[in-house]
Amino acid sequence: MNKKRICIDISNVIPGKGGSGGGIATYALNLIKGLNQFNNINEFEIYCLKHPDFKGFDNCNNIKIIDIAIKNKKILNRIYWTHIYLPLYCVRNKIQILHRVTPELPLIKVCKYVCTLHDLMFDFYLSHPEIKKFLNKKDLIKYHLFSMIAKHAAGISDATIVPTHSIKKELAKNYKIKSKKITVTYLAAEKRKDIEKRITKRKIDKLHIGVIAGFYPHKGHKKVMELANKFIASGFTNFKISFRGNPAFPGYISEIQSLKERLNLNDYIFIVPYEQKASLKEIYSEFDVTLLLSEYEGFGLPVLEAQAYNLPVFCSDIPVFKEILGDSACYIQDNADITTVKKIITDLQDDNLLASLSELGEINLNKYSWEKMNIETISLYQNLVKN
């Protein structure tokens, strides 16, 4: 039996650390490691093209791991790699399926194509003036370009993988892609057995709230500060909030710092220096509650990671969060009135409720697994090679 050849290109992914910026890398690593473990992978001969700085593939003996260092930040290198090298590589190695974990595919069709589209973030930024203002001229050109590239990738793909049904609906509507060409494979976060259920044992002076998010304008840091200001105005001062994440937009950080000063929140809001080598355990173990008021997400891996570390989740009521969290989180609407704010304050101080959210989070985690994601991905490959 001739094995079907698949090339999975993750060469333009280098993992982010420090609790932010690693969602695509986390997906890519678990995709390759998971595919390596399945017995029925013997029907495929899989090549994985990766950057040498992306570690963690040492035991992937059933996949041909190939290190290729390309400087993707240089546009000419990126064009050459995507539109010349990759198609030629697929032809020379008789590849039947090319899967890229980002929505960027060759202009020329040389085999079956699959791309993973994690969100439509570029379109979201370009269509929201209050967020778009943080983009300089170079960013604007880049965002328009990558929006066009993503649209092309989704159009030329034989299948597009997305992380939620919310993104599937958005992709089908905005890019006019047929639903049957879009496959949802949920991400996951493994339950940490070495983490105590600390909520019931919490004995601290102040409730420590963690906002685990890179400093991107859509992540809702300003909304968190406005909510904190309402807490104080309502008489609730027994808290502190730490922002942890990679400093992606310096202009946005400056605006956050200015707002912090203007609202007199220096005793309540703390911007933690970015620690590139910090582990997830080190990050999440500091907090009693996690809060994420994102305006947009493709999946929102940090809220699931928080549940893996037994943290109650409070988050914005965007469709993606409601889809992946269900009744295991407390949802906060924009511009909460005084009655709603008082309810949030009561919930944050209710140890029984926090313990219940921790338990519900543990149950919610069971709905997601990397194994399930990989089974669904293999099934997609199998259907493509048959047709």
NUVEXMI-632184 format. One record per residue (C-alpha): residue number from 1; chain; x, z, y. Coordinates in steps of 0.001 Angstrom, whole numbers, plus 500000, padded with zeros to 6 digits. Layout:
N
[rec NUM; "A"; [X; Z; Y]] ...
END
This chain:
387
[rec 1; "A"; [500000; 500000; 500000]] [rec 2; "A"; [501420; 498950; 503369]] [rec 3; "A"; [501381; 501765; 505846]] [rec 4; "A"; [499775; 501093; 509217]] [rec 5; "A"; [502228; 501559; 512052]] [rec 6; "A"; [501291; 503645; 515071]] [rec 7; "A"; [503383; 504261; 518166]] [rec 8; "A"; [502548; 507343; 520242]] [rec 9; "A"; [504320; 507189; 523586]] [rec 10; "A"; [504811; 510546; 525315]] [rec 11; "A"; [508063; 509525; 527003]] [rec 12; "A"; [506726; 510121; 530525]] [rec 13; "A"; [505706; 513722; 529742]] [rec 14; "A"; [508049; 516646; 530363]] [rec 15; "A"; [506429; 520065; 529908]] [rec 16; "A"; [505718; 522187; 532948]] [rec 17; "A"; [506302; 525913; 532598]] [rec 18; "A"; [505313; 529075; 534436]] [rec 19; "A"; [501647; 528966; 533432]] [rec 20; "A"; [500832; 525763; 535251]] [rec 21; "A"; [501364; 522055; 535033]] [rec 22; "A"; [501720; 521880; 531252]] [rec 23; "A"; [498266; 520761; 530152]] [rec 24; "A"; [499237; 517212; 529202]] [rec 25; "A"; [502476; 518433; 527616]] [rec 26; "A"; [500555; 521052; 525617]] [rec 27; "A"; [498201; 518329; 524405]] [rec 28; "A"; [501063; 515976; 523510]] [rec 29; "A"; [503042; 518605; 521614]] [rec 30; "A"; [500036; 519763; 519580]] [rec 31; "A"; [499016; 516166; 518905]] [rec 32; "A"; [502390; 515248; 517400]] [rec 33; "A"; [502893; 518528; 515502]] [rec 34; "A"; [499341; 518353; 514150]] [rec 35; "A"; [499540; 514738; 513023]] [rec 36; "A"; [502795; 515590; 511259]] [rec 37; "A"; [501065; 518237; 509114]] [rec 38; "A"; [498213; 516211; 507659]] [rec 39; "A"; [498573; 514883; 504122]] [rec 40; "A"; [496622; 511734; 504888]] [rec 41; "A"; [499206; 510875; 507502]] [rec 42; "A"; [500948; 509141; 504579]] [rec 43; "A"; [498678; 506158; 505212]] [rec 44; "A"; [500382; 505776; 508608]] [rec 45; "A"; [503937; 505261; 509692]] [rec 46; "A"; [504056; 507001; 513068]] [rec 47; "A"; [506670; 506537; 515750]] [rec 48; "A"; [506801; 508995; 518646]] [rec 49; "A"; [508728; 508000; 521772]] [rec 50; "A"; [509600; 511073; 523833]] [rec 51; "A"; [511912; 512291; 526585]] [rec 52; "A"; [514979; 514270; 525355]] [rec 53; "A"; [513990; 517208; 527592]] [rec 54; "A"; [510711; 517617; 525696]] [rec 55; "A"; [511576; 520105; 522939]] [rec 56; "A"; [509645; 521538; 519988]] [rec 57; "A"; [509571; 518639; 517511]] [rec 58; "A"; [512349; 519800; 515171]] [rec 59; "A"; [510182; 520094; 512045]] [rec 60; "A"; [508225; 516876; 512483]] [rec 61; "A"; [509690; 515185; 509403]] [rec 62; "A"; [506685; 512934; 508732]] [rec 63; "A"; [506962; 511240; 512121]] [rec 64; "A"; [509846; 509190; 513467]] [rec 65; "A"; [510800; 511034; 516652]] [rec 66; "A"; [512759; 508809; 519013]] [rec 67; "A"; [514353; 510207; 522165]] [rec 68; "A"; [514319; 507824; 525106]] [rec 69; "A"; [515341; 508970; 528582]] [rec 70; "A"; [513596; 506972; 531269]] [rec 71; "A"; [513373; 507841; 534951]] [rec 72; "A"; [509648; 507428; 535433]] [rec 73; "A"; [509695; 508543; 539051]] [rec 74; "A"; [511377; 505256; 539932]] [rec 75; "A"; [508591; 502719; 540126]] [rec 76; "A"; [510675; 499772; 538871]] [rec 77; "A"; [511744; 501776; 535804]] [rec 78; "A"; [508133; 502680; 535150]] [rec 79; "A"; [506951; 499076; 535469]] [rec 80; "A"; [509720; 497835; 533171]] [rec 81; "A"; [509000; 500499; 530558]] [rec 82; "A"; [505221; 500056; 530502]] [rec 83; "A"; [504860; 496312; 530869]] [rec 84; "A"; [508026; 494890; 529274]] [rec 85; "A"; [509800; 497363; 526979]] [rec 86; "A"; [506705; 498845; 525282]] [rec 87; "A"; [505007; 495538; 524406]] [rec 88; "A"; [508293; 494175; 523045]] [rec 89; "A"; [508862; 497393; 521085]] [rec 90; "A"; [505406; 497113; 519526]] [rec 91; "A"; [505939; 493462; 518557]] [rec 92; "A"; [509410; 494044; 517096]] [rec 93; "A"; [508263; 497051; 515056]] [rec 94; "A"; [504940; 495492; 513990]] [rec 95; "A"; [502930; 498298; 515597]] [rec 96; "A"; [499168; 498126; 514967]] [rec 97; "A"; [498157; 500875; 517432]] [rec 98; "A"; [499860; 501950; 520646]] [rec 99; "A"; [498624; 505340; 521887]] [rec 100; "A"; [499758; 506589; 525286]] [rec 101; "A"; [498833; 510155; 526244]] [rec 102; "A"; [498371; 509108; 529861]] [rec 103; "A"; [496104; 506308; 531164]] [rec 104; "A"; [498767; 503669; 531730]] [rec 105; "A"; [498980; 500671; 529420]] [rec 106; "A"; [500742; 497288; 529346]] [rec 107; "A"; [499083; 494375; 531113]] [rec 108; "A"; [499598; 492224; 528013]] [rec 109; "A"; [497639; 493080; 524860]] [rec 110; "A"; [499932; 492985; 521814]] [rec 111; "A"; [498067; 495362; 519445]] [rec 112; "A"; [495217; 497880; 519466]] [rec 113; "A"; [495491; 500227; 522463]] [rec 114; "A"; [494482; 503871; 522832]] [rec 115; "A"; [494987; 505971; 525931]] [rec 116; "A"; [494194; 509599; 526683]] [rec 117; "A"; [492569; 510066; 530070]] [rec 118; "A"; [492508; 513759; 530961]] [rec 119; "A"; [490520; 513445; 534185]] [rec 120; "A"; [489748; 511190; 537139]] [rec 121; "A"; [491728; 513382; 539527]] [rec 122; "A"; [493122; 510550; 541642]] [rec 123; "A"; [489606; 509313; 542389]] [rec 124; "A"; [488443; 512848; 543143]] [rec 125; "A"; [491198; 513372; 545717]] [rec 126; "A"; [490619; 510031; 547393]] [rec 127; "A"; [486871; 510643; 547717]] [rec 128; "A"; [487100; 514160; 549206]] [rec 129; "A"; [488434; 514177; 552807]] [rec 130; "A"; [489094; 517940; 552866]] [rec 131; "A"; [491461; 517474; 549914]] [rec 132; "A"; [492723; 514005; 550773]] [rec 133; "A"; [494217; 515394; 554029]] [rec 134; "A"; [497038; 517012; 552009]] [rec 135; "A"; [498263; 513602; 550837]] [rec 136; "A"; [501027; 512002; 552876]] [rec 137; "A"; [501288; 508206; 553213]] [rec 138; "A"; [503426; 507939; 550092]] [rec 139; "A"; [500950; 510076; 548134]] [rec 140; "A"; [498027; 507960; 549328]] [rec 141; "A"; [499674; 504779; 548096]] [rec 142; "A"; [500536; 506482; 544793]] [rec 143; "A"; [497001; 507844; 544287]] [rec 144; "A"; [495378; 504470; 544996]] [rec 145; "A"; [497860; 502805; 542647]] [rec 146; "A"; [497326; 505268; 539798]] [rec 147; "A"; [493568; 505056; 540205]] [rec 148; "A"; [493857; 501286; 539656]] [rec 149; "A"; [496234; 501817; 536717]] [rec 150; "A"; [493845; 504298; 535057]] [rec 151; "A"; [490924; 501913; 535513]] [rec 152; "A"; [492931; 499102; 533925]] [rec 153; "A"; [493999; 501331; 531016]] [rec 154; "A"; [490431; 502421; 530294]] [rec 155; "A"; [489292; 498813; 530494]] [rec 156; "A"; [491950; 497321; 528208]] [rec 157; "A"; [491907; 500201; 525664]] [rec 158; "A"; [490177; 499760; 522342]] [rec 159; "A"; [489472; 503498; 522611]] [rec 160; "A"; [489882; 506053; 525371]] [rec 161; "A"; [490261; 509734; 524465]] [rec 162; "A"; [488920; 512302; 526946]] [rec 163; "A"; [488901; 516137; 526722]] [rec 164; "A"; [485222; 516800; 527563]] [rec 165; "A"; [481814; 515158; 527602]] [rec 166; "A"; [481735; 515762; 531358]] [rec 167; "A"; [484733; 513439; 531785]] [rec 168; "A"; [483226; 510959; 529307]] [rec 169; "A"; [480096; 510748; 531446]] [rec 170; "A"; [482167; 510374; 534622]] [rec 171; "A"; [484373; 507675; 533072]] [rec 172; "A"; [481414; 505681; 531760]] [rec 173; "A"; [479693; 505825; 535150]] [rec 174; "A"; [482645; 505258; 537504]] [rec 175; "A"; [484635; 502712; 535470]] [rec 176; "A"; [481697; 501065; 533678]] [rec 177; "A"; [483222; 501801; 530262]] [rec 178; "A"; [480900; 501663; 527252]] [rec 179; "A"; [480291; 505118; 525785]] [rec 180; "A"; [481126; 503920; 522263]] [rec 181; "A"; [484682; 503205; 523417]] [rec 182; "A"; [485134; 506806; 524633]] [rec 183; "A"; [486015; 509616; 522205]] [rec 184; "A"; [485897; 513308; 523111]] [rec 185; "A"; [488565; 515508; 521513]] [rec 186; "A"; [488566; 519051; 522881]] [rec 187; "A"; [491798; 520874; 523616]] [rec 188; "A"; [492385; 524377; 522235]] [rec 189; "A"; [494128; 527689; 522694]] [rec 190; "A"; [495101; 529731; 519680]] [rec 191; "A"; [493953; 533352; 519471]] [rec 192; "A"; [496876; 535707; 520020]] [rec 193; "A"; [496813; 538411; 517343]] [rec 194; "A"; [499609; 540357; 519036]] [rec 195; "A"; [497503; 541073; 522157]] [rec 196; "A"; [495630; 544363; 522406]] [rec 197; "A"; [492070; 544541; 523612]] [rec 198; "A"; [493142; 546195; 526838]] [rec 199; "A"; [489878; 546095; 528753]] [rec 200; "A"; [488421; 549139; 527074]] [rec 201; "A"; [491725; 550989; 527601]] [rec 202; "A"; [492227; 549990; 531234]] [rec 203; "A"; [493396; 552933; 533340]] [rec 204; "A"; [494692; 551533; 536607]] [rec 205; "A"; [494179; 552237; 540281]] [rec 206; "A"; [493271; 548670; 541192]] [rec 207; "A"; [491641; 545849; 539289]] [rec 208; "A"; [494296; 543143; 538938]] [rec 209; "A"; [492789; 539647; 539132]] [rec 210; "A"; [494910; 536669; 538101]] [rec 211; "A"; [494483; 533172; 539505]] [rec 212; "A"; [496540; 531019; 537117]] [rec 213; "A"; [496695; 527599; 538731]] [rec 214; "A"; [499211; 525274; 540299]] [rec 215; "A"; [498988; 525044; 544070]] [rec 216; "A"; [496831; 521932; 544166]] [rec 217; "A"; [494087; 521595; 546813]] [rec 218; "A"; [491307; 521320; 544223]] [rec 219; "A"; [492166; 524620; 542500]] [rec 220; "A"; [490084; 526775; 544829]] [rec 221; "A"; [492657; 529249; 546181]] [rec 222; "A"; [490961; 529245; 549587]] [rec 223; "A"; [487604; 529920; 547943]] [rec 224; "A"; [489167; 532918; 546200]] [rec 225; "A"; [490395; 534270; 549546]] [rec 226; "A"; [486990; 533793; 551145]] [rec 227; "A"; [485440; 535669; 548223]] [rec 228; "A"; [488033; 538455; 548586]] [rec 229; "A"; [487140; 538721; 552266]] [rec 230; "A"; [483484; 539172; 551311]] [rec 231; "A"; [484486; 541861; 548790]] [rec 232; "A"; [486178; 543852; 551527]] [rec 233; "A"; [483263; 543360; 553941]] [rec 234; "A"; [480960; 544732; 551227]] [rec 235; "A"; [483114; 547854; 550778]] [rec 236; "A"; [484969; 546829; 547608]] [rec 237; "A"; [488708; 547291; 548156]] [rec 238; "A"; [489863; 548501; 544743]] [rec 239; "A"; [491441; 545199; 543721]] [rec 240; "A"; [494435; 542933; 544117]] [rec 241; "A"; [494678; 539214; 543403]] [rec 242; "A"; [497813; 537384; 542302]] [rec 243; "A"; [498214; 533616; 542646]] [rec 244; "A"; [500549; 532201; 539973]] [rec 245; "A"; [501407; 528554; 539626]] [rec 246; "A"; [503809; 525807; 540417]] [rec 247; "A"; [504230; 524968; 544150]] [rec 248; "A"; [502936; 521424; 543922]] [rec 249; "A"; [501728; 520923; 547515]] [rec 250; "A"; [503877; 522766; 550128]] [rec 251; "A"; [501417; 521905; 552914]] [rec 252; "A"; [498594; 523444; 550913]] [rec 253; "A"; [500627; 526609; 550305]] [rec 254; "A"; [501299; 526903; 554042]] [rec 255; "A"; [497572; 526654; 554732]] [rec 256; "A"; [496884; 529354; 552135]] [rec 257; "A"; [499473; 531650; 553709]] [rec 258; "A"; [498002; 531066; 557184]] [rec 259; "A"; [494494; 531820; 555926]] [rec 260; "A"; [495782; 534965; 554217]] [rec 261; "A"; [497181; 536169; 557544]] [rec 262; "A"; [494073; 535208; 559491]] [rec 263; "A"; [491768; 537072; 557105]] [rec 264; "A"; [494094; 540128; 556963]] [rec 265; "A"; [494449; 539844; 553198]] [rec 266; "A"; [498139; 540687; 552886]] [rec 267; "A"; [497307; 543941; 551067]] [rec 268; "A"; [495019; 542155; 548615]] [rec 269; "A"; [496357; 538638; 547966]] [rec 270; "A"; [499850; 538129; 546551]] [rec 271; "A"; [501594; 534794; 545974]] [rec 272; "A"; [503870; 535355; 543002]] [rec 273; "A"; [507146; 533380; 543073]] [rec 274; "A"; [507114; 530534; 540583]] [rec 275; "A"; [508936; 531512; 537371]] [rec 276; "A"; [509691; 528341; 535459]] [rec 277; "A"; [510697; 530161; 532269]] [rec 278; "A"; [507834; 532673; 532185]] [rec 279; "A"; [505863; 532633; 528919]] [rec 280; "A"; [502073; 532618; 528777]] [rec 281; "A"; [502157; 536111; 527287]] [rec 282; "A"; [504226; 537408; 530206]] [rec 283; "A"; [501823; 535834; 532676]] [rec 284; "A"; [498442; 536750; 531233]] [rec 285; "A"; [499413; 540268; 530126]] [rec 286; "A"; [499712; 541321; 533784]] [rec 287; "A"; [496013; 540916; 534530]] [rec 288; "A"; [492683; 542576; 533799]] [rec 289; "A"; [490537; 539583; 534739]] [rec 290; "A"; [491206; 535901; 535349]] [rec 291; "A"; [489519; 533976; 538152]] [rec 292; "A"; [489508; 530207; 538658]] [rec 293; "A"; [487337; 528606; 541342]] [rec 294; "A"; [488385; 524996; 540790]] [rec 295; "A"; [486357; 522247; 542393]] [rec 296; "A"; [487294; 519816; 539627]] [rec 297; "A"; [488874; 519945; 536157]] [rec 298; "A"; [489294; 517649; 533191]] [rec 299; "A"; [489229; 520568; 530783]] [rec 300; "A"; [490599; 523732; 532418]] [rec 301; "A"; [493032; 524953; 529776]] [rec 302; "A"; [493956; 528185; 531669]] [rec 303; "A"; [490466; 529660; 531209]] [rec 304; "A"; [490691; 529119; 527454]] [rec 305; "A"; [494232; 530502; 527424]] [rec 306; "A"; [492950; 533563; 529284]] [rec 307; "A"; [490377; 534115; 526536]] [rec 308; "A"; [493177; 533829; 523976]] [rec 309; "A"; [494787; 536805; 525726]] [rec 310; "A"; [491520; 538811; 525758]] [rec 311; "A"; [490917; 538376; 529466]] [rec 312; "A"; [487365; 538155; 530847]] [rec 313; "A"; [486846; 534897; 532716]] [rec 314; "A"; [485169; 534489; 536107]] [rec 315; "A"; [485059; 530874; 537282]] [rec 316; "A"; [483300; 528234; 539350]] [rec 317; "A"; [480120; 526747; 537937]] [rec 318; "A"; [481417; 523186; 537602]] [rec 319; "A"; [480107; 521157; 534622]] [rec 320; "A"; [483415; 521164; 532716]] [rec 321; "A"; [483667; 524967; 532692]] [rec 322; "A"; [480044; 525339; 531617]] [rec 323; "A"; [480649; 522863; 528805]] [rec 324; "A"; [483721; 524571; 527333]] [rec 325; "A"; [482863; 528218; 528098]] [rec 326; "A"; [479098; 528404; 527633]] [rec 327; "A"; [477904; 532004; 527925]] [rec 328; "A"; [481403; 533476; 527541]] [rec 329; "A"; [482186; 533540; 531288]] [rec 330; "A"; [480693; 534715; 534582]] [rec 331; "A"; [480036; 531783; 536898]] [rec 332; "A"; [480416; 531957; 540668]] [rec 333; "A"; [478658; 529513; 542972]] [rec 334; "A"; [480062; 528232; 546248]] [rec 335; "A"; [479196; 530140; 549421]] [rec 336; "A"; [477807; 533146; 547582]] [rec 337; "A"; [475381; 535208; 549697]] [rec 338; "A"; [475696; 538982; 550110]] [rec 339; "A"; [473393; 539716; 547167]] [rec 340; "A"; [475447; 537494; 544864]] [rec 341; "A"; [478721; 538964; 546112]] [rec 342; "A"; [477491; 542502; 545381]] [rec 343; "A"; [476513; 541364; 541880]] [rec 344; "A"; [480035; 539961; 541328]] [rec 345; "A"; [481545; 543238; 542554]] [rec 346; "A"; [479349; 545206; 540162]] [rec 347; "A"; [480323; 542920; 537271]] [rec 348; "A"; [484044; 543244; 538018]] [rec 349; "A"; [483798; 547039; 537868]] [rec 350; "A"; [481621; 547187; 534748]] [rec 351; "A"; [484035; 547928; 531887]] [rec 352; "A"; [481284; 547340; 529310]] [rec 353; "A"; [480578; 543887; 530718]] [rec 354; "A"; [484285; 543042; 530864]] [rec 355; "A"; [484717; 544144; 527265]] [rec 356; "A"; [481700; 542025; 526295]] [rec 357; "A"; [483170; 538976; 528056]] [rec 358; "A"; [486415; 539561; 526192]] [rec 359; "A"; [484511; 539606; 522877]] [rec 360; "A"; [482493; 536503; 523806]] [rec 361; "A"; [485731; 534776; 524781]] [rec 362; "A"; [487142; 535461; 521326]] [rec 363; "A"; [484037; 533934; 519754]] [rec 364; "A"; [484197; 530957; 522099]] [rec 365; "A"; [487807; 530271; 521112]] [rec 366; "A"; [486701; 529690; 517532]] [rec 367; "A"; [484916; 526506; 518618]] [rec 368; "A"; [488222; 524865; 519489]] [rec 369; "A"; [491280; 524132; 517397]] [rec 370; "A"; [494191; 521741; 517540]] [rec 371; "A"; [493542; 520965; 513882]] [rec 372; "A"; [490051; 519702; 514681]] [rec 373; "A"; [491425; 517639; 517567]] [rec 374; "A"; [493958; 516012; 515266]] [rec 375; "A"; [491425; 515282; 512528]] [rec 376; "A"; [489276; 513504; 515123]] [rec 377; "A"; [492295; 511572; 516396]] [rec 378; "A"; [493279; 510442; 512889]] [rec 379; "A"; [489685; 509373; 512270]] [rec 380; "A"; [489859; 507286; 515438]] [rec 381; "A"; [493079; 505617; 514238]] [rec 382; "A"; [491502; 504908; 510839]] [rec 383; "A"; [488456; 503248; 512405]] [rec 384; "A"; [490636; 501115; 514662]] [rec 385; "A"; [492843; 499751; 511866]] [rec 386; "A"; [489756; 498888; 509788]] [rec 387; "A"; [488115; 496848; 512551]] 
END
